[in-house]
Structures are given as C-alpha cells and as structure tokens.
C-alpha cells in the first residue's frame, strides 16, 4: 500500500466518487477518526494537525488498495463531507467518528451518537476532552431519540439542518434487547414490523461497546493484548494473533516458523469452536435442542485441547508479542490427530438432524438476502460476504501465518440468505480440518518465544 495521501475536505467527496467509479474502489475497509492535535507555531509546514479521518479503500476487482486522509483545523465546528452515499458502511463508521471525535459529516442522513448515551457531554477520543470530569456515573435511563439529524450543504456554501422522524404513528414498533436471549449479545433494536417481516430497524450498539480504544491510551502494548481476547471471545486466538502481528511488524520482530505453525493451527481450531457455538445458538433459537447439544458436545473436545496448552477455555491469553505464552502440551498433537477423524465421521449428525430439517430450511432459506454488491458496500467480510458470492477470505487474499503453505478451498455460496451463511460455516469446518491435518505433523522445531528488548519503545507507552 502506498503512502497515505492527504485530500482537503473541500475536494474529498469528488475524489472519493472518482476513486469509486474510475478505480473501482468498491470496498471501504475502514474509516478511522483521528485527532492530530491543535496547530502550534513551532510546527513544520508539512505537519498535519486538526481533527480528521483516515480511509482505507480496496478494489475487489483489481485488488488495489489505497489509503487517504483528510482533516480540518476548526476544532469548534469540525465538518467533513460524508461518503455514506458512496459506501453504505460509512453510515455507521461516520456516526462512530462523530460520537468519539465530534466531527460532523455534511450530507450524512443520521448524525446521532452510535455508542454513547444521547446525553453524553463531549467527545472522549479528542485530546482536549476529559470524559470522566464531564460525565459522572449516571444510573438513570437515557431518553430515546426518534428523530435523525442531517446536515445539508446549500448551493451558496451555507449549512442547514434537516430532521427526519424514524418511525411513523402508523408503524408497529417493537423493542428487542438489550437483554434478550436471541440477540446473543447486549444489543438494542427497535423494529417496525409487518407481521413477521421487519420493514425497518434502528440499532443501538452502545450496550456492547466497552471503550477499549480509550482504555488502550493508558496501557503498554503488552497490556493491550488482554483486551483482544475479550473483543470476541469466540475469536480470541485470531484477534490476539492480529494485534501481535501488528506490533511485531512495528518492532521489526520476526517470529519463528514454529510459532507461525502453532498460531495457524490454533486459529483453525478456534474457527471450528466458534462455528460449533453459532450452530448451537441457531439451533436453540429454532427449538432444535438436540442439535444444540451436538454442538456443545463436540466443542468441549476443542476446549479440552485449548485448556491443556493455553490454560484457558474461553479467554486464552496465548499469543504474545514475539511468540506464544507456552509451548505445545505433550498431548497436543495426539489429541488433535484424534479429533480430525472423529469430526469427519460425525459431522453428518449435524446435517441429518438440522440442515435437512423442513422447519430450519423454511426459517433460513430466502430470509435476510444480501446481494454481493451490498455485502461489499456494507463491508460484510467473512462467512457473510462469502455466502453472497464475494470471495473475500483474507487467508487467500493476504496470507499470514502459514496459510500460504496449505491447500484449502474458499467456501463461496451465491444465494446470500441465512441458509447460505449457515452452509458456508458448516463447510468451513471441513476445510479447517484439512488445514490442520496438513500442519499438525509438520510443526518445525524452534523457539516458541523470541527475546524482546525491555527498553524497546513498544514495551512502553
């Protein structure tokens, strides 16, 4: 990826539209708020200051990836053009940046907070904000806002506010969550229903947000690792693996080939573990309790393997900067090699009792259809994107670990419905077994942890 290019706010929207149309940049990988600080008279001319955004774009057609940034020095009324009309996922990304940095995106249809309470004072990720001082603990319920606020740009360059009501008087609106067993996480939804069909939904993500970005400001790099396991405890290995690779790259540390093999095997075991849990939750929500027990029966076998080597069954704390916490348990290879044929021989039980079940199929087929174009525009990667026909597997596109040394099939379906998303994950169990089988007998000798200099900048704040 090339050096990050600066685009002035006044030219940002036109340039983004050009990149989308001419360079086929159809995937907005990320949109990240930044506070580069207030301008200082001692600054060099090229020093970037102000509040702004970094954009990472990718073309799913050519594979080209670019990064851009923009900023405004107006800290009182920071305004940047919205790109939510170009990429659909920018709707949420820009609300997040507004929530944490106070940047208003001109042309965005819904400038409400996304995570914090509506009565929150200030913007906690800004360098000139003290969130604890302005926001003492509040135990009362927040007011629910039923209107959205859009900032429109007039032809003469002036700004006007436009308000839109979320739900009409004639709509049947039901609150779901935040404490609801079917959300499998503390999310709050307000939905407009027509029978069993959801016509409109308003999502409040704040109940599941834990302020990890702000917490990291006061932690050393090694201390941040404890938080990644908890971001998604069903992807603890992958999350921590990604952060460790990022820090290792910044430090110029290269881990041993043994560590690469171990991390890749652990990631794939975690992938199967995660699929078991999601399968079981799906089955339970549909009333298929026998299928639920199947998933947890076999998930226990993986958790037993994890526990021997990692010491944990849910929060692993295994990957470290420069390696892993401990070498593999003496039983690890044996137990993994026993698990592979066991799982291959028993997977048919899942399909016999659930996949072919008429109730499951009627509830999943044709429901929640997501087109390939929308999957890309919304940034729906992983199994969701692959179920819509988008071959977006990062293990294939940008191989890491030892994925470039194994042969596996990228599972892609084109229906884009709930059933296709289910089948992608079930088929990926078999591919994960194939990956592990190719690696388990070939783990090379070598150190499981590189020596890290204690005075390295990445060992400090």
Secondary structure in CASP SS format (residue, H / E / C, confidence):
PFRMAT SS
TARGET T0000
AUTHOR 0000-0000-0000
METHOD secondary structure of the structure
MODEL  1
X C 1.00
X C 1.00
X C 1.00
X C 1.00
X E 1.00
X E 1.00
X C 1.00
X C 1.00
X H 1.00
X H 1.00
X H 1.00
X H 1.00
X H 1.00
X H 1.00
X H 1.00
X H 1.00
X H 1.00
X H 1.00
X H 1.00
X H 1.00
X H 1.00
X H 1.00
X C 1.00
X C 1.00
X C 1.00
X C 1.00
X E 1.00
X E 1.00
X E 1.00
X E 1.00
X E 1.00
X E 1.00
X E 1.00
X E 1.00
X E 1.00
X C 1.00
X C 1.00
X C 1.00
X C 1.00
X C 1.00
X C 1.00
X C 1.00
X C 1.00
X C 1.00
X C 1.00
X C 1.00
X C 1.00
X C 1.00
X C 1.00
X C 1.00
X E 1.00
X E 1.00
X E 1.00
X E 1.00
X E 1.00
X E 1.00
X E 1.00
X E 1.00
X C 1.00
X C 1.00
X C 1.00
X C 1.00
X C 1.00
X C 1.00
X E 1.00
X E 1.00
X E 1.00
X E 1.00
X E 1.00
X E 1.00
X E 1.00
X E 1.00
X C 1.00
X C 1.00
X C 1.00
X C 1.00
X C 1.00
X C 1.00
X E 1.00
X E 1.00
X E 1.00
X C 1.00
X C 1.00
X C 1.00
X C 1.00
X C 1.00
X C 1.00
X C 1.00
X C 1.00
X H 1.00
X H 1.00
X H 1.00
X H 1.00
X H 1.00
X H 1.00
X H 1.00
X H 1.00
X H 1.00
X H 1.00
X H 1.00
X H 1.00
X C 1.00
X C 1.00
X E 1.00
X E 1.00
X E 1.00
X C 1.00
X C 1.00
X C 1.00
X C 1.00
X C 1.00
X C 1.00
X C 1.00
X C 1.00
X C 1.00
X C 1.00
X C 1.00
X C 1.00
X C 1.00
X C 1.00
X C 1.00
X C 1.00
X C 1.00
X C 1.00
X C 1.00
X C 1.00
X C 1.00
X C 1.00
X C 1.00
X C 1.00
X H 1.00
X H 1.00
X H 1.00
X H 1.00
X C 1.00
X C 1.00
X C 1.00
X C 1.00
X C 1.00
X C 1.00
X C 1.00
X C 1.00
X C 1.00
X C 1.00
X C 1.00
X C 1.00
X E 1.00
X E 1.00
X E 1.00
X E 1.00
X E 1.00
X E 1.00
X E 1.00
X C 1.00
X C 1.00
X C 1.00
X C 1.00
X C 1.00
X E 1.00
X E 1.00
X E 1.00
X E 1.00
X E 1.00
X E 1.00
X E 1.00
X C 1.00
X C 1.00
X C 1.00
X C 1.00
X C 1.00
X C 1.00
X E 1.00
X E 1.00
X E 1.00
X E 1.00
X E 1.00
X C 1.00
X C 1.00
X C 1.00
X C 1.00
X H 1.00
X H 1.00
X H 1.00
X C 1.00
X C 1.00
X C 1.00
X C 1.00
X E 1.00
X E 1.00
X E 1.00
X E 1.00
X E 1.00
X E 1.00
X E 1.00
X C 1.00
X C 1.00
X E 1.00
X E 1.00
X E 1.00
X E 1.00
X E 1.00
X E 1.00
X E 1.00
X E 1.00
X C 1.00
X H 1.00
X H 1.00
X H 1.00
X C 1.00
X C 1.00
X C 1.00
X H 1.00
X H 1.00
X H 1.00
X H 1.00
X H 1.00
X C 1.00
X C 1.00
X C 1.00
X C 1.00
X H 1.00
X H 1.00
X H 1.00
X H 1.00
X H 1.00
X H 1.00
X H 1.00
X H 1.00
X H 1.00
X H 1.00
X H 1.00
X C 1.00
X H 1.00
X H 1.00
X H 1.00
X H 1.00
X H 1.00
X H 1.00
X H 1.00
X H 1.00
X H 1.00
X H 1.00
X H 1.00
X H 1.00
X H 1.00
X H 1.00
X H 1.00
X H 1.00
X H 1.00
X H 1.00
X H 1.00
X C 1.00
X C 1.00
X C 1.00
X C 1.00
X C 1.00
X H 1.00
X H 1.00
X H 1.00
X H 1.00
X H 1.00
X H 1.00
X H 1.00
X H 1.00
X H 1.00
X H 1.00
X H 1.00
X H 1.00
X H 1.00
X H 1.00
X H 1.00
X H 1.00
X H 1.00
X H 1.00
X H 1.00
X H 1.00
X H 1.00
X H 1.00
X H 1.00
X H 1.00
X H 1.00
X H 1.00
X H 1.00
X H 1.00
X H 1.00
X C 1.00
X C 1.00
X C 1.00
X H 1.00
X H 1.00
X H 1.00
X H 1.00
X H 1.00
X H 1.00
X H 1.00
X H 1.00
X H 1.00
X H 1.00
X H 1.00
X H 1.00
X H 1.00
X H 1.00
X H 1.00
X H 1.00
X H 1.00
X H 1.00
X H 1.00
X H 1.00
X H 1.00
X H 1.00
X C 1.00
X C 1.00
X C 1.00
X C 1.00
X C 1.00
X C 1.00
X C 1.00
X C 1.00
X E 1.00
X E 1.00
X C 1.00
X C 1.00
X E 1.00
X E 1.00
X C 1.00
X C 1.00
X C 1.00
X C 1.00
X C 1.00
X C 1.00
X C 1.00
X H 1.00
X H 1.00
X H 1.00
X H 1.00
X H 1.00
X H 1.00
X H 1.00
X H 1.00
X H 1.00
X H 1.00
X H 1.00
X H 1.00
X H 1.00
X H 1.00
X H 1.00
X H 1.00
X H 1.00
X H 1.00
X H 1.00
X H 1.00
X H 1.00
X H 1.00
X H 1.00
X H 1.00
X C 1.00
X C 1.00
X H 1.00
X H 1.00
X H 1.00
X H 1.00
X H 1.00
X H 1.00
X H 1.00
X C 1.00
X C 1.00
X C 1.00
X C 1.00
X C 1.00
X C 1.00
X C 1.00
X H 1.00
X H 1.00
X H 1.00
X H 1.00
X H 1.00
X H 1.00
X C 1.00
X C 1.00
X C 1.00
X C 1.00
X H 1.00
X H 1.00
X H 1.00
X H 1.00
X H 1.00
X C 1.00
X C 1.00
X C 1.00
X C 1.00
X C 1.00
X C 1.00
X C 1.00
X H 1.00
X H 1.00
X H 1.00
X H 1.00
X C 1.00
X C 1.00
X C 1.00
X C 1.00
X C 1.00
X H 1.00
X H 1.00
X H 1.00
X C 1.00
X C 1.00
X C 1.00
X C 1.00
X C 1.00
X C 1.00
X C 1.00
X C 1.00
X C 1.00
X C 1.00
X C 1.00
X C 1.00
X H 1.00
X H 1.00
X H 1.00
X H 1.00
X H 1.00
X H 1.00
X H 1.00
X H 1.00
X H 1.00
X H 1.00
X H 1.00
X H 1.00
X H 1.00
X H 1.00
X H 1.00
X H 1.00
X H 1.00
X H 1.00
X H 1.00
X H 1.00
X H 1.00
X H 1.00
X H 1.00
X C 1.00
X C 1.00
X C 1.00
X C 1.00
X C 1.00
X C 1.00
X C 1.00
X C 1.00
X E 1.00
X C 1.00
X C 1.00
X C 1.00
X C 1.00
X C 1.00
X C 1.00
X C 1.00
X H 1.00
X H 1.00
X H 1.00
X C 1.00
X C 1.00
END
